[in-house]
Amino acid sequence: MQAIRDTRSAPPPPRRKAGSRGAVRVQPAQPRQMPRLRLPSAGLQGIGRRLQQLLWPLLLVALGMGLYELGSRLMPLADRPIALISVEGDLQYIDGDAVQGVIEPYLQDSFLGIDLDGLHADLQAMPWVAQASVRRVWPDRLVIQLDEQLPVARWGDSALLNNEGKAFMPQNIGSFSELPRLSGPERAKRKVMRQYQQFSGLLRPQGMVVSSLELRDRGSWFLTTDDGMQLLLGRDNLVEKMQRFMTVEQLMLSDRRDLIARVDLRYSNGMAVAWREAATAETAGE
């Protein structure tokens, strides 16, 4: 049998575009580059550096001269006589007339010309001044802050001690005779002050007040209370010995405290009590 092909269902052959036959692609024209010319850059850079080296000093000199000129014109406007001096601080012992006497020589200078370091040194040298500070307050005022010494004890008969153990020597030492008297080697002021503060803290709860404390050359400590009782403490274990005395005094001696003349605590495990002459005479009469 002969096969019959149905041509109706077959797709038609593709058609070629008329324009694609023999087409040639044209490339756009590239811009033409001009040849580069090399300049002698090294020489120009060297000239630039030299100009900078020459110009910077000139600019700095010109700037300095301008600032100097500006300052010289503004100085008369800013500097003026001191119009007010304020002295601040809780002052009890510092004499106001003495402070004024220290300040007066400096009032001849202007606000900016006054020697603040010199004024501070002169104020700090005053016996009752513990700390001094001086500062300017614009436009024509000085503020002086004075911190006063706090007398805690006498050092022998020639000086007073503050709470840090530093000695100072005011003229009116005789008016502080009620303060406790501390004594010892000159280099031991702070050590004696610390020991005094420790003993005072231990004895105060039992109503006893330290009236004198002495550190002798060999290192022995001698304490006297305000009622005349002497305590011989030796050189070491001071707190332990003091606590032993307070225990015995509270248990056995509190009602006869005014009869005790001296307590020797230099023993390792005990102490010796010496009675006043009145107590000895009373005992003999019985």
PLY file of the C-alpha trace (Angstrom):
ply
format ascii 1.0
element vertex 286
property float x
property float y
property float z
element edge 285
property int vertex1
property int vertex2
end_header
0.00 0.00 0.00
1.12 3.51 -0.70
1.46 5.85 2.32
-0.27 9.13 1.99
1.27 12.06 4.03
-1.06 14.59 5.37
0.49 17.95 4.58
-2.09 19.98 6.47
-0.68 19.19 9.92
2.99 19.85 9.09
4.31 23.32 10.15
5.43 25.61 7.37
9.19 25.97 6.86
10.81 28.97 8.57
11.25 32.06 6.56
14.63 33.77 6.38
14.83 37.47 7.06
15.72 39.40 4.02
17.85 41.84 5.94
20.19 39.23 7.47
21.61 38.15 4.21
25.18 39.43 3.74
25.02 41.83 6.88
28.25 43.42 8.15
28.63 44.76 11.81
30.22 48.18 11.95
32.36 48.99 15.12
32.09 52.56 16.49
35.19 54.66 16.01
37.48 54.86 19.09
38.68 58.31 20.18
42.25 58.91 19.31
44.53 59.22 22.29
47.01 62.02 22.34
50.53 61.17 23.38
51.34 62.02 27.02
54.04 64.51 27.80
56.07 63.90 30.97
57.06 67.03 32.87
60.01 67.21 35.22
57.89 66.65 38.38
60.85 65.99 40.64
62.16 69.46 40.07
58.82 71.12 40.80
58.34 69.10 43.99
61.75 70.17 45.20
60.89 73.81 44.56
57.60 73.36 46.50
59.39 71.92 49.49
61.85 74.79 49.52
59.03 77.31 49.40
57.33 75.60 52.34
60.57 75.61 54.32
60.95 79.31 53.68
57.33 80.31 54.23
56.56 78.40 57.47
59.10 80.29 59.62
57.90 83.57 58.16
54.29 82.67 58.93
55.17 81.67 62.49
57.10 84.89 63.04
54.20 86.91 61.66
51.73 85.02 63.89
53.89 85.57 66.98
54.23 89.28 66.26
50.48 89.56 65.77
49.75 87.82 69.09
52.30 89.97 70.89
50.78 93.12 69.46
47.29 91.95 70.39
48.39 91.10 73.92
50.12 94.43 74.39
46.95 96.22 73.36
44.66 94.09 75.57
46.92 94.01 78.65
46.08 97.54 79.85
42.41 96.71 79.52
42.67 93.41 81.45
45.20 94.37 84.15
43.88 96.67 86.82
44.45 97.39 90.53
43.10 94.88 93.05
39.78 96.18 94.31
38.71 93.49 96.82
40.40 90.79 98.93
38.24 88.12 100.58
39.65 86.04 103.46
37.63 82.87 103.99
37.82 80.18 106.67
36.56 79.32 110.15
39.14 81.31 112.10
39.38 81.24 115.87
43.05 81.81 116.65
44.40 83.58 113.55
44.74 87.31 114.11
43.06 89.34 111.36
45.50 92.23 111.80
48.40 89.83 111.31
46.86 88.55 108.08
46.36 92.10 106.84
49.99 92.88 107.63
51.09 89.98 105.43
48.81 91.03 102.55
49.53 94.78 102.46
52.97 94.69 100.76
51.44 92.82 97.82
48.66 95.36 97.20
51.09 97.59 95.31
51.00 95.12 92.41
48.21 94.88 89.86
45.68 92.07 89.45
47.86 90.16 86.97
51.20 91.29 88.38
50.74 90.19 92.00
53.09 87.44 93.19
50.63 84.74 94.25
53.39 82.25 95.15
55.09 84.74 97.44
51.84 85.70 99.14
50.95 82.03 99.61
54.36 81.30 101.16
54.08 84.22 103.60
50.57 83.17 104.67
51.64 79.54 105.06
54.48 80.63 107.35
52.06 82.10 109.92
52.06 79.88 113.05
48.31 79.28 113.21
47.86 78.60 109.48
47.67 74.90 108.64
46.89 75.38 104.94
46.58 78.49 102.76
45.42 79.03 99.18
45.32 82.21 97.06
43.49 82.61 93.73
42.45 85.39 91.37
38.80 86.05 90.59
38.15 88.12 87.46
38.30 91.02 87.07
39.96 92.52 90.19
39.41 90.28 93.21
41.61 87.97 95.30
40.22 85.10 97.39
42.33 83.76 100.27
41.33 80.51 102.00
42.90 79.81 105.40
42.62 76.54 107.32
43.52 76.90 110.97
45.70 74.66 113.10
43.79 72.46 115.55
45.76 72.33 118.82
45.49 68.91 120.47
48.41 68.86 122.91
51.47 70.75 124.08
54.91 69.59 123.02
57.02 70.29 126.07
56.79 73.95 126.99
57.68 75.52 123.64
55.21 74.28 121.01
51.77 72.92 120.32
50.88 69.78 118.36
48.02 69.40 115.90
46.13 66.15 115.39
48.78 64.94 112.92
51.63 65.40 115.38
53.03 68.49 113.63
54.45 71.13 115.93
53.77 74.84 115.60
54.84 77.68 117.86
52.35 80.52 118.39
53.18 83.33 120.76
50.43 82.57 123.28
51.37 79.00 124.24
50.83 79.78 127.92
47.08 80.11 127.36
46.83 76.42 126.41
47.98 74.96 129.71
44.81 72.83 129.92
45.97 70.71 126.97
47.84 67.46 127.74
51.62 67.72 127.80
53.51 65.35 125.49
57.28 65.02 125.41
59.98 62.88 123.88
62.76 63.01 121.29
62.22 65.69 118.63
62.00 63.14 115.84
59.24 61.23 117.68
56.48 63.86 117.69
54.10 61.92 115.46
54.80 58.65 117.27
54.01 60.21 120.64
50.84 61.80 119.24
49.60 58.47 117.85
50.28 56.74 121.18
48.51 59.51 123.07
45.43 59.15 120.86
45.43 55.38 121.40
45.76 55.61 125.19
43.08 58.31 125.35
40.67 56.09 123.44
41.29 53.22 125.85
40.99 55.20 129.10
38.10 57.50 128.17
35.32 54.85 128.62
36.40 54.45 132.26
36.35 58.18 132.94
40.12 58.73 132.91
41.85 61.49 130.97
45.51 61.56 129.93
47.18 64.73 131.23
50.75 63.90 130.19
52.62 61.28 128.19
56.38 60.97 128.00
58.59 58.84 125.78
62.02 58.62 127.35
65.30 58.15 125.53
65.42 54.42 126.24
61.95 53.90 124.81
59.96 53.64 128.04
56.51 55.23 128.29
55.20 57.14 131.32
51.59 58.28 131.48
49.85 60.52 134.02
46.08 60.88 134.33
44.24 64.08 135.20
43.87 62.95 138.85
47.63 62.46 139.24
47.86 58.67 138.81
51.10 57.57 137.13
51.31 54.54 134.86
54.70 53.02 134.09
54.24 51.06 130.85
57.75 50.04 129.79
58.75 49.69 126.14
56.60 46.99 124.56
53.13 45.36 124.64
51.65 48.72 125.57
48.05 48.00 124.61
48.06 44.63 126.38
49.40 46.23 129.57
46.86 49.03 129.41
43.99 46.58 128.97
45.24 44.57 131.96
45.29 47.72 134.09
41.75 48.69 133.05
40.42 45.24 133.92
41.99 45.27 137.39
41.05 48.88 138.00
37.41 48.24 137.12
37.14 45.13 139.28
39.24 46.07 142.31
40.42 49.68 142.31
37.64 51.85 140.91
36.40 52.92 144.36
39.93 53.78 145.50
41.25 55.42 142.33
41.97 58.73 144.05
44.26 56.89 146.52
46.51 55.38 143.84
49.81 57.19 143.32
51.52 54.92 140.80
50.90 51.67 138.92
53.90 49.78 137.58
52.83 47.74 134.53
56.31 46.69 133.41
55.72 43.14 134.67
54.85 40.43 132.16
51.89 38.98 134.10
51.00 41.48 136.81
51.41 44.97 138.17
52.42 46.79 141.33
50.33 49.53 142.94
51.80 52.32 145.06
49.39 54.26 147.26
49.44 57.92 148.09
50.89 59.07 151.40
47.44 59.86 152.71
46.37 56.28 152.21
49.53 55.01 153.89
49.03 57.29 156.89
45.40 56.26 157.23
46.34 52.60 157.15
49.03 53.13 159.80
46.55 54.93 162.08
44.17 52.02 161.96
0 1
1 2
2 3
3 4
4 5
5 6
6 7
7 8
8 9
9 10
10 11
11 12
12 13
13 14
14 15
15 16
16 17
17 18
18 19
19 20
20 21
21 22
22 23
23 24
24 25
25 26
26 27
27 28
28 29
29 30
30 31
31 32
32 33
33 34
34 35
35 36
36 37
37 38
38 39
39 40
40 41
41 42
42 43
43 44
44 45
45 46
46 47
47 48
48 49
49 50
50 51
51 52
52 53
53 54
54 55
55 56
56 57
57 58
58 59
59 60
60 61
61 62
62 63
63 64
64 65
65 66
66 67
67 68
68 69
69 70
70 71
71 72
72 73
73 74
74 75
75 76
76 77
77 78
78 79
79 80
80 81
81 82
82 83
83 84
84 85
85 86
86 87
87 88
88 89
89 90
90 91
91 92
92 93
93 94
94 95
95 96
96 97
97 98
98 99
99 100
100 101
101 102
102 103
103 104
104 105
105 106
106 107
107 108
108 109
109 110
110 111
111 112
112 113
113 114
114 115
115 116
116 117
117 118
118 119
119 120
120 121
121 122
122 123
123 124
124 125
125 126
126 127
127 128
128 129
129 130
130 131
131 132
132 133
133 134
134 135
135 136
136 137
137 138
138 139
139 140
140 141
141 142
142 143
143 144
144 145
145 146
146 147
147 148
148 149
149 150
150 151
151 152
152 153
153 154
154 155
155 156
156 157
157 158
158 159
159 160
160 161
161 162
162 163
163 164
164 165
165 166
166 167
167 168
168 169
169 170
170 171
171 172
172 173
173 174
174 175
175 176
176 177
177 178
178 179
179 180
180 181
181 182
182 183
183 184
184 185
185 186
186 187
187 188
188 189
189 190
190 191
191 192
192 193
193 194
194 195
195 196
196 197
197 198
198 199
199 200
200 201
201 202
202 203
203 204
204 205
205 206
206 207
207 208
208 209
209 210
210 211
211 212
212 213
213 214
214 215
215 216
216 217
217 218
218 219
219 220
220 221
221 222
222 223
223 224
224 225
225 226
226 227
227 228
228 229
229 230
230 231
231 232
232 233
233 234
234 235
235 236
236 237
237 238
238 239
239 240
240 241
241 242
242 243
243 244
244 245
245 246
246 247
247 248
248 249
249 250
250 251
251 252
252 253
253 254
254 255
255 256
256 257
257 258
258 259
259 260
260 261
261 262
262 263
263 264
264 265
265 266
266 267
267 268
268 269
269 270
270 271
271 272
272 273
273 274
274 275
275 276
276 277
277 278
278 279
279 280
280 281
281 282
282 283
283 284
284 285
